[in-house]
Amino acid sequence: INAEYGGIKAPYEQISSEEGMEIFGRKKTGTFHKKRDVKEGTKRYDLAQYAQSSLGSGNLKEAVQCPKEEDLNEWLAYNVIDFFNQVNMLYDSVNQFCTKESCPVMNAGPKYEYHWADGQTIKKAIKCSAPEYVEYLMTWIQKLLDNEKVFPSKVGNEFPKNFLTIIKNIFKRLFRVYAHLYLSHIKQIQDLQVDAHLNTSFKHFIHFVEHHQLIAEKEKAPLADLIKKMLA
């Protein structure tokens, strides 16, 4: 991997949000959203155990695949929770450097700028700073995860017909946070010695979205070179 992005940690090692905060040497701040847990005894909990086990093997191409005879929507739902936790933790490690002054626009390098809209409270896309965008995003995802009609957790409740569309929108926006971290804060991330964890997380993320075809090619353009090397 190009030094611009830092080195990839190998073999693959996944960390929990609690472990991550200890490793990063940071306390939770006001921008840190509470870690999402899956309840023991649920299908999602079983999938979490499977994911932890398969990730430990180091074979990401197999680890991101939905287990045989399992509901794909449940697999996608579990992984949304997992990546929400990971991105939340990674961004919080550098949020003292990502401010309205240092990052007045949410971007991924000079060529890509992102505006925020959720279709409900903010219907028309607005230009905002990177920390504002991330706060909007994590709050939006959190509300979706809490919505039983979108992410059903009770037996008998079904996923909405547009669930895959919602999932794709979430992953597209989570990618933008990874891109902002790499292209605007890699120096601080390296100084904090968090780069190995960022690379580990993003490598898992990109293998997952590639396998399930969740993000359009044009959306991945800011990190195209890094993605190519991670998938090689």
C-alpha positions in Angstrom: 0.0 0.0 0.0 1.2 3.5 -0.9 2.7 5.2 2.2 0.1 8.0 1.6 -2.4 5.6 3.2 -0.3 3.8 5.7 0.5 0.1 5.9 -2.1 -2.7 6.0 -2.0 -4.8 9.2 -1.8 -8.5 8.6 -3.0 -11.0 9.5 -6.6 -9.6 9.7 -7.5 -8.6 13.2 -10.9 -7.2 14.2 -11.3 -5.0 17.3 -14.3 -4.2 19.3 -15.3 -0.6 20.0 -14.2 -0.8 23.7 -10.8 -2.3 22.7 -10.4 0.3 20.1 -10.9 3.2 22.5 -8.3 1.7 24.8 -5.9 1.2 21.9 -6.4 4.7 20.6 -5.8 6.1 24.1 -8.9 8.3 23.9 -12.0 8.8 26.0 -15.4 9.0 24.4 -16.3 12.5 23.5 -19.6 14.2 22.9 -19.5 13.3 19.2 -19.0 9.6 19.9 -22.3 7.7 19.4 -23.0 4.8 21.7 -21.8 1.4 20.5 -24.6 -0.7 19.0 -24.8 -4.2 20.5 -26.7 -7.2 19.2 -28.8 -9.1 21.8 -27.7 -12.5 22.8 -30.1 -15.3 21.7 -31.1 -13.5 18.5 -30.3 -14.5 14.9 -28.2 -11.3 14.6 -26.2 -12.4 17.7 -25.5 -15.8 16.0 -24.4 -14.0 12.9 -22.1 -11.9 15.0 -20.4 -15.0 16.4 -20.1 -16.4 13.0 -18.5 -13.2 11.6 -16.0 -13.0 14.5 -15.0 -16.6 13.9 -14.7 -16.3 10.1 -12.8 -13.0 10.2 -10.3 -14.7 12.5 -9.4 -17.1 9.7 -7.9 -14.2 7.7 -9.8 -15.0 4.5 -11.8 -11.9 3.9 -13.3 -13.1 0.6 -15.0 -15.9 2.5 -15.7 -14.0 5.6 -17.9 -11.4 3.9 -20.2 -14.0 2.3 -23.6 -14.6 3.8 -23.6 -17.9 5.6 -25.4 -20.7 3.8 -29.1 -21.0 4.6 -29.1 -17.6 6.4 -31.3 -14.6 5.5 -29.2 -12.1 3.4 -31.1 -9.2 4.9 -30.1 -10.3 8.4 -26.5 -10.6 7.3 -26.6 -7.1 5.8 -28.3 -5.7 9.0 -25.6 -7.2 11.3 -22.8 -5.8 9.2 -24.4 -2.3 9.1 -24.2 -2.4 12.9 -20.6 -3.6 12.8 -19.4 -1.0 10.4 -21.4 1.7 12.1 -19.4 0.9 15.3 -16.1 0.8 13.5 -16.5 4.1 11.6 -17.8 5.7 14.8 -14.8 4.6 16.7 -12.3 5.5 14.0 -13.7 9.0 13.4 -13.7 9.7 17.1 -10.0 9.0 17.3 -9.3 12.1 15.1 -12.3 14.4 15.8 -10.2 16.8 17.7 -8.4 17.5 14.4 -11.6 17.4 12.3 -13.2 20.7 13.1 -15.4 23.3 11.3 -12.2 25.4 10.9 -9.9 22.6 9.6 -12.6 20.9 7.5 -15.2 23.5 6.6 -16.5 21.2 3.8 -17.1 17.5 3.9 -14.8 16.2 1.2 -12.6 13.4 -0.1 -9.7 15.4 -1.4 -10.0 18.5 -3.6 -12.1 16.8 -6.3 -15.0 15.3 -4.2 -17.4 17.3 -2.0 -20.4 15.9 -0.2 -23.5 17.7 0.9 -26.1 16.4 3.4 -29.8 15.5 3.0 -31.9 12.9 4.7 -35.1 13.4 2.9 -37.0 14.2 6.1 -35.6 16.8 8.4 -33.2 18.1 5.7 -34.9 17.5 2.4 -32.7 19.8 0.2 -29.0 19.0 0.3 -26.9 21.4 2.4 -23.2 22.2 2.3 -21.7 21.6 5.7 -18.4 21.0 7.5 -17.0 17.5 7.8 -17.8 17.1 11.6 -21.4 18.3 10.9 -21.7 15.8 8.1 -20.5 12.9 10.2 -22.8 13.9 13.1 -25.8 14.1 10.7 -24.8 10.7 9.2 -24.3 8.8 12.5 -27.5 10.2 14.0 -29.4 9.3 10.8 -28.0 5.7 10.9 -28.8 5.4 14.6 -32.4 6.4 14.0 -32.7 3.8 11.3 -31.2 1.1 13.5 -33.7 2.0 16.2 -36.7 1.8 13.7 -38.3 -1.6 14.1 -39.9 -1.1 10.7 -36.5 -0.7 9.0 -34.3 -3.0 11.1 -36.7 -5.5 12.6 -35.4 -7.3 15.6 -38.5 -9.1 16.8 -39.5 -12.5 15.5 -42.2 -12.2 12.8 -41.4 -8.7 11.7 -40.2 -8.4 8.1 -37.6 -6.2 6.5 -39.1 -3.5 4.3 -39.2 -4.0 0.5 -36.7 -1.2 0.0 -34.2 -2.5 2.5 -31.4 -3.1 0.0 -31.8 0.5 -1.2 -31.5 1.8 2.4 -28.5 -0.5 3.0 -26.7 0.8 -0.1 -27.3 4.4 0.9 -25.8 3.7 4.4 -22.7 2.0 3.0 -22.2 4.8 0.4 -22.2 7.4 3.1 -20.0 5.4 5.5 -17.5 5.1 2.6 -17.3 8.9 2.5 -16.1 9.0 6.1 -13.4 6.5 5.3 -12.4 8.6 2.3 -12.3 11.7 4.4 -10.2 10.0 7.0 -7.7 8.8 4.5 -7.4 12.0 2.4 -7.7 14.6 5.1 -6.4 13.1 8.3 -3.9 10.3 7.5 -1.0 12.2 9.1 -2.9 12.5 12.4 -4.0 8.9 12.2 -0.4 7.8 11.7 0.8 10.0 14.5 -1.8 8.4 16.8 -0.8 4.9 15.5 -4.4 4.2 14.4 -3.5 3.6 10.7 -3.2 -0.1 11.0 -6.7 -0.3 12.5 -8.1 2.1 9.8 -6.6 -0.1 7.1 -7.9 -3.3 8.7 -11.4 -1.9 9.0 -11.5 -0.4 5.5 -10.1 -3.6 3.9 -13.0 -5.6 5.5 -15.5 -2.9 4.5 -14.4 -2.8 0.8 -14.4 -6.6 0.5 -17.9 -6.6 1.9 -19.3 -3.9 -0.4 -17.6 -5.4 -3.4 -18.9 -8.9 -2.8 -22.5 -7.6 -2.2 -22.3 -4.9 -4.9 -23.4 -2.1 -2.5 -21.5 1.0 -3.8 -21.4 2.3 -7.4 -17.9 2.5 -9.0 -18.1 6.3 -9.3 -18.6 6.6 -5.5 -15.4 4.7 -4.9 -13.3 6.9 -7.2 -11.6 8.9 -4.4 -9.9 5.8 -3.0 -9.7 3.8 -6.3 -5.9 3.2 -6.1 -6.1 2.0 -2.5 -9.1 -0.2 -3.2 -7.3 -1.9 -6.1 -4.4 -2.8 -3.9 -6.6 -4.0 -1.0 -8.5 -6.3 -3.3 -5.4 -7.6 -5.1 
